[in-house]
Amino acid sequence: MVYFNADGNESSMCGNGGRCVVSFAQFLGLVNETATFEAIDGLHEARLFDNHIVSLQMKNVNSLQMFDGHVFMDTGSPHHVELTDNVDHVDVPTQGRYLRNELYGAAGANINFVQSQTASVFKVRTYERGVEDETLSCGTGVTAVALAMHKTGQTQSQEVTLETPGGSLKVSFEPTPQGYENIWLTGPAVQVFKGTIVL
Ligand SMILES: N[C@@H](CCC[C@H](N)C(=O)O)C(=O)O
């Protein structure tokens, strides 16, 4: 998989894009219940279930940087995770753009704002680098949120539900001395449009 951001530039890993790629490969009859593909961050395994549910194994995360008020890590793409009291009240485009530029400079990062709902459910809104705006759902972003919530003690669970404006995703993982491994991002990948281009 080679991933391009909405600004036309090639970028790093896209978790939801990866799930869509294997779902599309199944639609084309190229894969059945499992698939493996290569992305910029290495090989990814995927499992396809009924009802268009796709699980994607994400790269191991061996370094989480803890700051006062936020956590930074690379889940295939760079992510800033910040806990808030009321995520619905965050001006994600304005605050996300500010942090993306002021803290991360030219390289940039994706900015995730998160609010705890229960001991294992979190609500997430993401400002994405390369889109330069809030998006409906970010797979590498919710993966970072799940790991950050576990690392900071906001959850004890090793399977976390992340509610985004675009829908609900699950992330499961196993802690290691350095970080996390066996990380799986799971959720629906549903075909919403089909067209024909006549050349
Ligand atoms: N815009 C991101 C990469 C895209 C992440 C994607 N939305 C996902 O689902 O993981 C970047 O340039 O870092």
The ligand as an SDF file (V2000), in Angstrom:
LIG
                    3D

 13 12  0  0  0  0  0  0  0  0999 V2000
   -2.6230   11.9980    7.6390 N   0  0  0  0  0  0  0  0  0  0  0  0
   -1.7670   11.0880    8.3010 C   0  0  0  0  0  0  0  0  0  0  0  0
   -1.7850    9.6910    7.8520 C   0  0  0  0  0  0  0  0  0  0  0  0
   -3.1530    9.1660    7.6890 C   0  0  0  0  0  0  0  0  0  0  0  0
   -3.6270    8.3720    8.8460 C   0  0  0  0  0  0  0  0  0  0  0  0
   -4.9630    7.8060    8.5260 C   0  0  0  0  0  0  0  0  0  0  0  0
   -6.0330    8.7330    8.5740 N   0  0  0  0  0  0  0  0  0  0  0  0
   -5.3080    6.5890    9.3360 C   0  0  0  0  0  0  0  0  0  0  0  0
   -6.4850    6.1430    9.3040 O   0  0  0  0  0  0  0  0  0  0  0  0
   -4.4540    6.0190    9.9830 O   0  0  0  0  0  0  0  0  0  0  0  0
   -0.3140   11.5400    8.2510 C   0  0  0  0  0  0  0  0  0  0  0  0
    0.1380   12.1300    7.2650 O   0  0  0  0  0  0  0  0  0  0  0  0
    0.3840   11.2600    9.2190 O   0  0  0  0  0  0  0  0  0  0  0  0
  1  2  1  0
  2  3  1  0
  2 11  1  0
  3  4  1  0
  4  5  1  0
  5  6  1  0
  6  7  1  0
  6  8  1  0
  8  9  2  0
  8 10  1  0
 11 12  2  0
 11 13  1  0
M  END
$$$$
